[in-house]
Amino acid sequence: MRLPFQKLIVARRTRAALPSAVRDSLRLLRIRARERAAEERWSDSGLLSLARFVALDLETTGPNMHADRIISIGAVSVTARAVRHDDAFEVVVRQEQESGVDNILIHQIGGQEQRGGAHPVSALVSFLEYLDGAVAVAFRAEFDATVLERELRTCLGIRSRVRFLDLACILPALVPGTDNDSLDDWARHFALPPIGRHHAIADAYANAQLLLIALDHAQRLGFTTTADLMALEKSQRWLGRRR
């Protein structure tokens, strides 16, 4: 029988077992998250023209967001409506057992590279430090958000407070009247350069390019802040209009 508070007990034990340096990093991240929330609430840093977003993609050991593990994380920032190539993040996460052959063929991350990746704790803490409280942007973000939340809880014993913006929600609202359904559809629609699909950093850059286009359309339509975009996504989900 699983007690209703068993997850909390497991999470606390997971945190207690972390090295002291990791616990210190997590404490500083919590402080920084509160500071960023205050900055966005009381200053103009939430303006789309100034805001920092992080376009990301996760590659996993399979398609099951409730069970499969993160193999790699790719991310790039979009700051002040520009893709910052000098502000990117990429890591392969160590696997105790490499993923299946079909998965390796898709992501091109071989067994030796998987076993030699960064320790999951180190990889996740580094990513959170890179994210620095920014809004994460992904296509069909429910998958990335669910996987990341589970991995943070399992490896670090913390609840995810990462805010996600889903391009699959906001693009159809900002650019109506298309039949675009997938990331590839939208990339072709806007004539973006070909991308190396199923590579985390390549998909992250594709998301960043689409975000730039979304920001341009958003400002033309009178959306001026990050909160405006988050509210648009929420309304699209409520109306059931996500592609």
Salt bridges, closest charged atoms under 4 A:
GLU35 OE1 - ARG32 NH1 3.72
GLU39 OE2 - ARG32 NH1 3.30
GLU40 OE1 - ARG163 NH1 2.98
GLU59 OE1 - HIS107 ND1 2.93
ASP86 OD1 - ARG84 NE 2.78
ASP87 OD2 - ARG52 NE 3.20
GLU98 OE1 - ARG115 NH1 1.99
ASP132 OD1 - ARG32 NE 2.98
ASP132 OD2 - ARG36 NH1 3.76
GLU142 OE1 - ARG242 NH1 3.47
GLU151 OE1 - ARG150 NH1 3.66
ASP166 OD2 - ARG237 NH2 3.13
ASP166 OD2 - ARG242 NH1 3.85
ASP181 OD1 - ARG140 NH2 3.31
ASP184 OD1 - ARG197 NE 2.87
ASP185 OD1 - ARG188 NH2 2.71
ASP203 OD2 - ARG197 NH1 2.80
ASP216 OD1 - ARG81 NH2 3.23
ASP216 OD2 - ARG220 NH2 2.82
GLU233 OE2 - ARG237 NH2 3.92
